[in-house]
Structure formats: structure tokens, C-alpha cells
Amino acid sequence: MKKSSYMTRALQCRDPRFAVILGKLGYEAADMRAAPAGGQVDLLADLRAEYALIVGKKPFHGWDAATLREKIAAAKG
């Protein structure tokens, strides 16, 4: 099923004013995606790798950075 929204219909219209107005608003493409947050993901990936190295099994992906640090400290003794 084809996605049909106001923006896609306006950009398909023969009147170029819709494309100009939507382009100025920042809606130039219908498939815009948000950029992933880089800092937090890298920190969690590093902590998960350290946990796997120390404990010997993969960590639960629901744990945040603070919980992983606690688990690593407990495993180190």
C-alpha cells in the first residue's frame, strides 16, 4: 500500500508552489529519518563489550550505563 499524506500529494501536484513551500519548511523528502544519537550508543556498546569480556555472557539490553557499571564492578569483586 502506498503511503499517502498531505506532503506526498502536494509534491505530486503540478503546481510547484507546494514543493517550494514544503522545501522551505524542511520537508523536501517524504522518507526523512532522524539521525541516531552517537554518544550514548557508543558508551553502551563499550560497556556491553566489557561486561561480556569480564562475565563471559552477553548483557541484558534493557540495562542502562549505570546498571552495567554496577554489574561490572560486582563481577570484578
C-alpha positions in Angstrom: 0.0 0.0 0.0 1.4 3.4 -1.0 1.7 5.9 1.7 -0.5 8.9 1.1 0.0 12.0 3.1 -0.6 15.7 2.5 3.1 16.2 1.6 3.2 13.4 -1.0 0.0 14.6 -2.6 1.3 18.2 -2.6 4.6 17.2 -4.2 2.8 15.2 -6.9 0.7 18.2 -7.8 1.6 20.1 -10.9 1.8 23.4 -9.0 5.5 23.9 -8.0 4.5 26.3 -5.2 3.7 23.4 -2.9 7.2 21.9 -3.4 8.8 25.3 -2.7 6.8 26.0 0.5 7.3 22.5 1.9 11.0 22.6 1.0 11.4 25.9 3.0 9.7 24.1 5.9 12.2 21.3 5.7 10.0 18.6 4.2 11.9 18.0 0.9 11.8 14.2 1.1 9.0 12.0 2.3 11.3 9.4 3.8 13.2 11.6 6.3 14.7 9.7 9.2 16.1 11.0 12.5 19.9 10.7 13.0 20.8 8.3 15.8 22.3 9.7 18.9 26.0 8.8 18.7 27.5 9.4 22.2 25.2 7.3 24.3 25.1 4.3 21.9 28.9 4.1 21.8 29.2 4.2 25.6 26.6 1.4 26.0 28.3 -0.6 23.3 31.7 -0.3 25.1 30.2 -1.2 28.4 28.4 -4.2 26.9 31.6 -5.4 25.4 33.4 -5.0 28.7 30.6 -6.9 30.5 30.8 -9.7 28.0 34.5 -9.9 28.4 34.5 -10.0 32.2 31.4 -12.1 32.9 31.5 -14.3 29.8 28.0 -13.8 28.7 26.0 -11.1 26.9 24.4 -8.4 29.0 20.7 -7.7 29.1 20.0 -5.0 26.5 17.5 -3.3 28.8 20.2 -2.2 31.2 21.4 1.3 31.1 25.0 2.5 31.6 24.7 2.9 35.4 23.4 -0.7 35.8 26.1 -2.1 33.5 28.8 -0.3 35.6 27.3 -1.8 38.8 27.3 -5.3 37.3 30.9 -4.9 36.0 32.0 -3.7 39.5 30.3 -6.6 41.2 31.8 -9.1 38.8 35.3 -7.7 39.4 34.8 -8.2 43.1 
